[in-house]
């Protein structure tokens, strides 16, 4: 999924507009407003993770089951050194 965001900014803009059109199709204003608020929160949270990487690690540890945490930590250790 990361390679999706390695594209030119114009391509990302076209992709975002196309996705927005698809999501909004056959939806009323209330549903579109809820989706807009949801994706705003997602974007703001991603921006916050960039500014505070430790917050991402803390949130990830809350969201992943313990067995997956161990697997993820082992992968990180293998990759980092």
C-alpha positions as CSV (number, residue, x, y, z in Angstrom):
1,X,0.0,0.0,0.0
2,X,2.9,2.4,0.6
3,X,3.9,2.3,-3.0
4,X,0.4,3.8,-3.8
5,X,1.6,7.0,-2.1
6,X,4.9,7.2,-3.9
7,X,3.1,8.7,-6.9
8,X,3.2,12.2,-8.3
9,X,1.0,14.6,-6.4
10,X,-1.3,15.1,-9.4
11,X,-1.9,11.4,-9.7
12,X,-2.8,11.3,-6.0
13,X,-5.2,14.2,-6.4
14,X,-7.0,12.5,-9.3
15,X,-7.1,9.3,-7.2
16,X,-8.6,11.2,-4.2
17,X,-11.2,12.9,-6.4
18,X,-12.2,9.7,-8.1
19,X,-12.5,7.9,-4.7
20,X,-14.5,10.7,-3.3
21,X,-16.9,10.5,-6.3
22,X,-17.3,6.8,-5.8
23,X,-17.9,7.1,-2.1
24,X,-20.4,9.9,-2.4
25,X,-22.4,8.2,-5.2
26,X,-26.0,7.4,-4.1
27,X,-25.4,8.9,-0.6
28,X,-27.3,11.7,1.1
29,X,-25.7,14.8,2.5
30,X,-25.7,13.4,6.1
31,X,-23.8,10.3,5.0
32,X,-21.3,12.3,3.0
33,X,-20.8,14.6,5.9
34,X,-20.1,11.6,8.2
35,X,-17.6,10.2,5.7
36,X,-15.9,13.6,5.4
37,X,-15.6,13.8,9.2
38,X,-14.3,10.3,9.4
39,X,-11.6,10.8,6.7
40,X,-10.6,14.1,8.3
41,X,-10.0,12.3,11.6
42,X,-8.0,9.6,9.8
43,X,-5.8,12.3,8.0
44,X,-5.3,14.3,11.2
45,X,-4.3,11.1,13.1
46,X,-1.8,10.1,10.5
47,X,-0.3,13.6,10.6
48,X,-0.1,13.3,14.4
49,X,1.7,10.0,14.1
50,X,4.3,11.7,11.9
51,X,4.9,14.4,14.5
52,X,4.9,12.0,17.5
53,X,6.1,8.5,16.4
54,X,5.9,7.2,19.9
55,X,2.2,7.8,19.9
56,X,1.9,5.5,17.0
57,X,3.7,2.7,18.8
58,X,1.6,3.3,21.9
59,X,-1.7,3.1,20.0
60,X,-0.5,0.1,18.0
61,X,0.2,-1.8,21.3
62,X,-3.3,-1.0,22.4
63,X,-4.9,-2.2,19.2
64,X,-3.0,-5.4,18.4
65,X,-3.6,-8.6,20.4
66,X,-0.6,-9.6,22.5
67,X,0.3,-12.5,20.1
68,X,0.4,-10.2,17.2
69,X,2.4,-7.6,19.2
70,X,5.1,-10.2,19.8
71,X,5.2,-11.2,16.1
72,X,5.4,-7.5,15.1
73,X,8.1,-6.8,17.6
74,X,10.2,-9.7,16.3
75,X,9.8,-8.5,12.8
76,X,10.9,-5.0,13.8
77,X,14.0,-6.4,15.6
78,X,14.9,-8.5,12.6
79,X,14.6,-5.5,10.2
80,X,16.4,-3.0,12.5
81,X,19.3,-5.2,13.4
